[in-house]
Amino acid sequence: MTADRPTSADDEGRQPDPWADLRRTTQARIGLGRTGNSLPSRRVLEFQTAHAIARDAVHEPLDVDGFARGIGELDLDAPIVVTSRATTRSEYLRRPDLGRMPDDLSQVPRADTEIGIVMADGLSPRALADHGHGLVAALLRQFDGRYSIAPPVIATEARVALGDHIGEALGVTTLIVIIGERPGLSVADSLGIYLTHLPRPGRADSDRNCISNIHPPDGLHYETAARTTAALIDGARRLGRSGVALKDLSGDDPQALSPGS
């Protein structure tokens, strides 16, 4: 009997696996079983493999040149590359404060546009490499020319708050930070979108809206994330702010947003 399919009671004389159908619907580690007082060896090895993949996703650097070439194929200006004050990946992981501060933004032009897009490696550069191009392409299709967009920025060794400095330098009304999320033991390549209206240094996390778990086919799909982002942008423009004051109640209607209480 395998743990991945239900079996009959006659199959090797064992009872059917009651978790088999549920296990197909989730990446969570459920119904692992036991051998004596321990997990089966197979499940221990699966855990160790998942942990190694998550560690690799954190430490593997982004291929900036290759990623920039891919973004350059989209209907955007040539991407600008910036970095935080963290000089190495090790320092970035040990000093989150340095990842929130820019090293040099002198090459970031004043754009004075409606939308800015920052693509940050975050805690999973692999996520940005795997899904960044597809997500940005979906955003552009959803925007459909309704907004003026600043030259895109690729940020390395970056935390979310680094985008506030970039957004202020660009002079954009609304900033979208696309960033690799912290890898887990079931997903190592998940992207998040953080949306900040009127970005500037000192913005709190409560001033942002987050769309998380973007990693098709198992997570949120690009088009769904793009529709929600566009709805949040429209809501932020009407309300004049983002964050906890702005609620996504869109459901099937991506324009149905309302102010928070």
Secondary structure, 3 states (H helix, E strand, C coil): CCCCCCCCCCHHHCCCCCCHHHHCCCCCCCCCCCECCECCHHHHHHHHHHHHHHHHHHHCCCCHHHHHHHHHCCCCCCCEEEEECCCCHHHHHHCHHHHCCECCCCCCCCCCCCEEEEEECCCCHHHHHHHHHHHHHHHHHHHCCCCCECCCEEEECCCCCHHHHHHHHHCCCEEEEEEECCCCCCCCCCEEEEEEECCCCCCCHHHEEEEEEECCCCCECHHHHHHHHHHHHHHHHHHCCCCCCEEECCCCCCCCEEECC
